[in-house]
Amino acid sequence: MPFTIAIDGPAASGKGTIARALAARFGFHHLDTGLLYRATGAKGGDPIAAARSLTPEDMARDDLRSAEAGQAASKVAAIPEVRAALVAFQRDFARREPGAVLDGRDIGTVICPDAQLKLFVTASDQVRAARRAAELGADPAEMLAQLRERDARDSQREAAPLKPAADAILLDTSDLAIDKAVAVAVDLVLSARKST
Ligand code: DC
Protein backbone atom coordinates (compact mmCIF):
# COMPACT_ATOMS: atom_id res chain seq x y z
CA MET A 1 0.00 0.00 0.00
CA PRO A 2 1.43 3.40 -0.90
CA PHE A 3 2.41 5.79 1.88
CA THR A 4 0.63 9.14 1.66
CA ILE A 5 1.80 12.33 3.35
CA ALA A 6 -0.67 15.22 3.52
CA ILE A 7 0.79 18.65 4.17
CA ASP A 8 -1.47 21.65 4.63
CA GLY A 9 -0.93 25.22 5.72
CA PRO A 10 -1.17 28.84 4.66
CA ALA A 11 0.87 30.49 1.92
CA ALA A 12 4.62 30.75 2.51
CA SER A 13 4.49 28.63 5.67
CA GLY A 14 7.27 26.40 4.32
CA LYS A 15 4.96 23.52 3.39
CA GLY A 16 6.12 23.38 -0.24
CA THR A 17 9.79 23.23 0.70
CA ILE A 18 9.11 20.54 3.31
CA ALA A 19 6.97 18.56 0.85
CA ARG A 20 9.68 18.64 -1.83
CA ALA A 21 12.38 17.66 0.66
CA LEU A 22 10.35 14.71 2.01
CA ALA A 23 9.59 13.49 -1.50
CA ALA A 24 13.30 13.62 -2.41
CA ARG A 25 14.39 11.94 0.85
CA PHE A 26 11.92 9.04 0.61
CA GLY A 27 11.70 8.68 -3.18
CA PHE A 28 8.03 9.67 -3.21
CA HIS A 29 6.04 11.57 -5.83
CA HIS A 30 5.18 15.20 -5.02
CA LEU A 31 2.15 17.24 -6.01
CA ASP A 32 1.91 20.96 -5.23
CA THR A 33 -1.89 21.15 -5.37
CA GLY A 34 -1.84 24.97 -5.29
CA LEU A 35 -0.60 24.78 -8.88
CA LEU A 36 -3.91 23.21 -9.93
CA TYR A 37 -5.80 26.24 -8.62
CA ARG A 38 -3.19 28.67 -9.95
CA ALA A 39 -3.45 27.11 -13.43
CA THR A 40 -7.25 27.23 -13.24
CA GLY A 41 -7.23 30.92 -12.34
CA ALA A 42 -4.60 31.77 -14.95
CA LYS A 43 -6.50 30.03 -17.74
CA GLY A 44 -9.20 32.68 -17.63
CA GLY A 45 -12.76 32.34 -18.85
CA ASP A 46 -15.21 30.23 -16.86
CA PRO A 47 -13.26 28.79 -13.91
CA ILE A 48 -15.36 25.62 -13.73
CA ALA A 49 -14.74 24.85 -17.41
CA ALA A 50 -11.06 25.73 -16.89
CA ALA A 51 -10.71 23.30 -13.97
CA ARG A 52 -12.43 20.53 -15.91
CA SER A 53 -10.13 20.92 -18.90
CA LEU A 54 -6.73 21.48 -17.24
CA THR A 55 -3.82 20.11 -19.26
CA PRO A 56 -0.17 19.46 -18.35
CA GLU A 57 0.66 22.55 -20.48
CA ASP A 58 -1.62 24.70 -18.30
CA MET A 59 0.28 23.46 -15.26
CA ALA A 60 3.66 24.25 -16.84
CA ARG A 61 3.02 27.97 -17.49
CA ASP A 62 5.86 30.08 -16.15
CA ASP A 63 3.63 32.80 -14.65
CA LEU A 64 1.90 30.61 -12.06
CA ARG A 65 4.15 31.56 -9.13
CA SER A 66 3.33 35.29 -9.19
CA ALA A 67 1.39 37.04 -6.42
CA GLU A 68 -1.41 37.83 -8.92
CA ALA A 69 -1.73 34.14 -9.84
CA GLY A 70 -1.94 33.36 -6.11
CA GLN A 71 -4.82 35.79 -5.60
CA ALA A 72 -6.66 34.50 -8.69
CA ALA A 73 -6.15 30.92 -7.45
CA SER A 74 -7.57 31.74 -4.04
CA LYS A 75 -10.71 33.19 -5.70
CA VAL A 76 -11.41 30.24 -8.02
CA ALA A 77 -10.60 27.83 -5.16
CA ALA A 78 -13.68 29.03 -3.27
CA ILE A 79 -15.98 27.66 -6.02
CA PRO A 80 -17.19 24.16 -5.00
CA GLU A 81 -17.46 22.92 -8.64
CA VAL A 82 -13.85 23.94 -9.29
CA ARG A 83 -12.71 21.95 -6.26
CA ALA A 84 -14.87 18.96 -7.24
CA ALA A 85 -13.32 18.92 -10.73
CA LEU A 86 -9.84 18.54 -9.21
CA VAL A 87 -10.51 15.85 -6.59
CA ALA A 88 -10.09 12.68 -8.69
CA PHE A 89 -6.72 13.77 -10.10
CA GLN A 90 -5.38 14.48 -6.60
CA ARG A 91 -6.69 11.22 -5.10
CA ASP A 92 -5.24 9.17 -7.97
CA PHE A 93 -1.92 10.93 -7.48
CA ALA A 94 -1.98 10.17 -3.74
CA ARG A 95 -2.18 6.44 -4.52
CA ARG A 96 1.01 6.34 -6.59
CA GLU A 97 3.61 3.80 -5.44
CA PRO A 98 5.78 3.82 -3.41
CA GLY A 99 4.27 6.94 -1.87
CA ALA A 100 3.21 10.51 -2.45
CA VAL A 101 3.44 13.86 -0.75
CA LEU A 102 0.66 16.34 -1.51
CA ASP A 103 0.68 19.88 -0.19
CA GLY A 104 -2.20 22.32 -0.14
CA ARG A 105 -5.04 23.50 2.07
CA ASP A 106 -7.49 20.56 2.28
CA ILE A 107 -5.31 17.50 1.75
CA GLY A 108 -5.62 16.10 5.27
CA THR A 109 -9.28 17.10 5.67
CA VAL A 110 -10.85 16.33 2.26
CA ILE A 111 -8.51 14.87 -0.37
CA CYS A 112 -6.65 12.26 1.72
CA PRO A 113 -8.42 11.89 5.07
CA ASP A 114 -6.71 8.47 5.44
CA ALA A 115 -3.16 9.70 4.83
CA GLN A 116 -0.65 7.88 7.05
CA LEU A 117 0.88 11.20 8.10
CA LYS A 118 -0.69 14.66 8.18
CA LEU A 119 1.28 17.80 8.88
CA PHE A 120 -0.14 21.29 9.32
CA VAL A 121 2.68 23.76 8.70
CA THR A 122 2.28 27.32 9.97
CA ALA A 123 4.35 30.44 10.62
CA SER A 124 3.42 33.93 11.78
CA ASP A 125 2.06 36.15 9.03
CA GLN A 126 4.98 38.58 9.47
CA VAL A 127 7.50 35.81 8.86
CA ARG A 128 5.54 34.47 5.90
CA ALA A 129 5.25 37.91 4.31
CA ALA A 130 8.99 38.49 4.70
CA ARG A 131 9.74 35.12 3.06
CA ARG A 132 7.38 35.71 0.14
CA ALA A 133 8.71 39.26 -0.35
CA ALA A 134 12.28 37.96 -0.53
CA GLU A 135 11.25 35.19 -2.94
CA LEU A 136 9.35 37.47 -5.32
CA GLY A 137 11.44 40.63 -4.81
CA ALA A 138 8.31 42.43 -3.58
CA ASP A 139 7.45 44.90 -0.83
CA PRO A 140 6.99 43.12 2.58
CA ALA A 141 4.10 45.38 3.68
CA GLU A 142 2.24 44.75 0.44
CA MET A 143 2.90 41.00 0.74
CA LEU A 144 1.56 41.03 4.31
CA ALA A 145 -1.68 42.67 3.19
CA GLN A 146 -2.05 40.19 0.31
CA LEU A 147 -1.30 37.16 2.48
CA ARG A 148 -3.84 38.26 5.09
CA GLU A 149 -6.49 38.71 2.41
CA ARG A 150 -5.70 35.28 0.95
CA ASP A 151 -5.59 33.56 4.38
CA ALA A 152 -8.97 35.05 5.28
CA ARG A 153 -10.55 33.91 2.00
CA ASP A 154 -8.97 30.43 2.16
CA SER A 155 -9.97 29.80 5.77
CA GLN A 156 -13.44 31.36 5.77
CA ARG A 157 -14.80 29.79 2.59
CA GLU A 158 -17.55 27.16 2.86
CA ALA A 159 -15.90 24.60 0.57
CA ALA A 160 -12.95 22.76 2.11
CA PRO A 161 -11.58 25.68 4.13
CA LEU A 162 -7.97 25.82 5.28
CA LYS A 163 -7.88 24.13 8.69
CA PRO A 164 -5.85 21.40 10.36
CA ALA A 165 -7.30 17.87 10.30
CA ALA A 166 -8.11 16.65 13.81
CA ASP A 167 -5.17 14.21 13.61
CA ALA A 168 -2.66 16.57 11.95
CA ILE A 169 0.66 17.32 13.64
CA LEU A 170 1.31 21.07 13.89
CA LEU A 171 4.70 22.33 12.77
CA ASP A 172 5.35 26.04 13.37
CA THR A 173 8.28 27.21 11.25
CA SER A 174 8.32 30.86 12.45
CA ASP A 175 11.56 30.37 14.38
CA LEU A 176 12.89 27.30 12.58
CA ALA A 177 15.49 27.39 9.81
CA ILE A 178 14.18 25.40 6.88
CA ASP A 179 16.71 22.58 7.29
CA LYS A 180 15.59 22.15 10.93
CA ALA A 181 11.94 22.08 9.88
CA VAL A 182 12.75 19.44 7.26
CA ALA A 183 14.68 17.38 9.84
CA VAL A 184 11.66 17.43 12.18
CA ALA A 185 9.38 16.37 9.32
CA VAL A 186 11.75 13.54 8.29
CA ASP A 187 11.67 12.18 11.88
CA LEU A 188 7.88 12.31 11.86
CA VAL A 189 7.78 10.30 8.62
CA LEU A 190 10.22 7.73 10.02
CA SER A 191 8.08 7.22 13.14
CA ALA A 192 4.84 7.09 11.14
CA ARG A 193 6.34 4.47 8.82
CA LYS A 194 7.31 2.32 11.80
CA SER A 195 3.79 2.38 13.17
CA THR A 196 1.96 1.61 9.89
O1 DC B 1 -0.34 26.94 -2.09
P1 DC B 1 -0.54 28.11 -3.08
O2 DC B 1 -0.17 29.44 -2.49
O3 DC B 1 0.10 27.87 -4.40
O4 DC B 1 -2.15 28.12 -3.34
C1 DC B 1 -2.78 29.10 -4.13
C2 DC B 1 -4.24 29.17 -3.75
O5 DC B 1 -4.91 27.98 -4.15
C3 DC B 1 -4.52 29.30 -2.25
O6 DC B 1 -4.61 30.65 -1.85
C4 DC B 1 -5.82 28.57 -2.06
C5 DC B 1 -5.87 27.58 -3.19
N1 DC B 1 -5.63 26.19 -2.78
C6 DC B 1 -6.70 25.50 -2.25
O7 DC B 1 -7.77 26.06 -2.06
N2 DC B 1 -6.56 24.18 -1.94
C7 DC B 1 -5.40 23.55 -2.11
N3 DC B 1 -5.29 22.26 -1.81
C8 DC B 1 -4.27 24.27 -2.61
C9 DC B 1 -4.42 25.59 -2.92
Residues whose N, C-alpha, C, O or C-beta is under 5 A from the ligand:
A	BS01	DC	A11 T33 G34 L35 Y37 G70 A73 S74 A77 D103 G104 R105 D106 R150 D154
